[in-house]
Structure formats: C-alpha cells, structure tokens
Amino acid sequence: MSSDDSQRPPLALIIAAFAAVYVIWGSTYLAIRYAVDSIPPFLMAGSRFLVAGALLFAWARWKGLPWPRWVEWRDATIAGSLMLLGGNGGVTWAEKQAIPSSVAALMVAIVPLWIVLLQWRNGTDARPTPGALFGLALGFTGVALLVLNGKGDDGQALNLAGLAALLIATITWATGSLFSRHAVKPKSALLTIGMQMIAGGAVMMLVGVGAGETRSFDPGAITAESAWAWFYLMTFGALIGFTAYVWLLQVCAPSKVSTYAFVNPVIAVVLGCTLGNEPFSLRLFLATALIGVAVLLIIRGGAKQKFPAPSSPALAAEKAAC
C-alpha cells in the first residue's frame, strides 16, 4: 500500500458522511418547521449551533488541543456567519414566514449552481462540462416549477420575503462553503467545526436580540414538539450533519459535496407531505423528480478542478479521496 493510500480517508467513512448530510439534513427542514412554532427563528437556530459548537470545542480542548489563534477565530466567524447566519438562518426565518418545509428544501437545491459558478469565476474549477450544466439546469427548472406562479400547492400565496431570504441563503451558504475550505483553521477538524458553530451561533443570537425576538419570546410557552425538534436539530442536524459536511469540504470537491442540496429535497418532500401533512401535487412530484435526476448528472458530469499543487502528501491524498 502506498503512503497516499494509507493517508486517504476510508471510503466507508466518506460514504457515511455523505449519508449523514443527505438523509439527516433532509429531515431537518421539517424539524425546523416544528421548532419555530414556539421558538423565534434566530434564537432557535443560534442556540442549537452555539450549544453543539460548545460541546465540540470543549471535547477538543479536553483532548489537549491548543487554544486557537485569533486569525483562526476570525476565519471561523466569517465562515460561520456566511453558512449559519446567512444560510441556515435564512432558511429558518423563511420557514417561520410559512414557507412549507418541502418548498424550502427544493429552493436550497440551487446551491450547487452557485458553487460551480463561483469556483469557475475564481479559477478553482475549469468551465463546467455540458453534463454538469444540464444537471444544474434541470435542478433550477425544478425549483422554478415550484415558485414562479407565486403560490403553494394549497393555493395560498408564497411569502415573497421568505422566498427572497431562501435565495440569499443559497448564495451565502455556497460562499461560506468555499471560504471554509481554504480558511485559516486549526489542524483539528472537530476544533474547526466547533469554532464555526460557536461563532455562527453567537452571531445568530445577536441578530435575534437585535431583531427583538427576546421581547416576544416566552420560554415557558415552548411546546414539547418544539423542544424535541430543537434537540434533534442540535444533535443530529448540527453535531452530526454539520460536522460531516465541513469534514467533507476538506476531503472532497465542493461541487460534489454540494449535491446534498439535490438529495435533501427528496427526503424533505416525503417527510413534509407525510408526517408534516403538507400538500402534495403533480407539480411537487415533477420538481422532485427533476432534482433527483440532476444530482446524478452533477456527480457524473462535474468539471475537473484546478487545485493548486498540494503542500503535502496528506493533502494530496485527501483531494484524491473524492
């Protein structure tokens, strides 16, 4: 076995991480809908990431890892603000505006479009292949099918501010994902992830306070349904899902990692229309089918990345893993 093979992340671990991001995150859209029923959106999202991040950070420090440098905290704050405040916070706020969880998940499907375009623009990727472009077009068509008439499947008008927040969330999440890959960070992935969740969660909490969420929030009015949803989002969504996502960004091409945005909607639609009693229609079915096909095309037809020369054999092995 070569030295690169011995340093390459195990294929089983990569598959498990993709499964966590694909399946667990697909279920978080419905959980968010339940959580914001009695908890304000930014306080809910901020607190779950702050707690999860503190647990990871405390574990890393207990294992003897050094205190991060200020420049590492700076980049963790930037990445956490883009991905968690702008990305997850935007989705959470949009669902509070009565955007169905299935529609929110399908809107997020355009994240790979921004990933590919941003990488092409900054020179990280070559021009997208025709297969990748066709896959992106299919995914975007599926999203357009849902929102262009401005109404949900129940006939009610979709909240325009919520749709705008979802669009902004996809751009900031894509930008934060690319920044996170090359940010200044500790050698420990767990320490890095904990820092990003602490910083992003704290910023979301501050936004919630600034938006006046504390004035209308009564902790005693939190329902059991919202409390369990918050716990699920903190443990499975943040500790497991977000940890797997950030780790995958370090060992796989971002355009491939971003394909979770095409798989999540399938999970979200199934859960939203069954457990969540959200309306189901031919339009929703067609949009979901288009997105399901799109993920296969993105994975098989992605552009070759133009990474700079790896600085070490370990880094070379990581980038070869996917």
Buried (B, 14 or more C-beta within 10 A) or exposed (E): EEEBEEBBBEEEBBEEBBEBBBBBBBBBBBBBBBBBBBBBBBBBBBBBBBBBBBBBBEEBBEEEBEEBEEEBBBBBBBBBBBBBBBBBBBBBBBBBBEBBBBBBBBBBBBBBBBBBBBBBEEEBBEEBBEBBBBBBBBBBBBBEBBBEEEEBBEEEEBBEEBBEBBBBBBBBBBBBBBBBBEBBBBEBBBBBBBBBBBBBBBBBBEBBBEBEBEEEBEEEEBEEEBBEBBBBBBBBBBBBBBBBBBBBBBBBBBBBBBBBBBBBBBBBBBBBBEEBEBBBEEBBEBBBEBBBBBBBBBBEBBBEBEEEEEEEEBBBBBBBBB
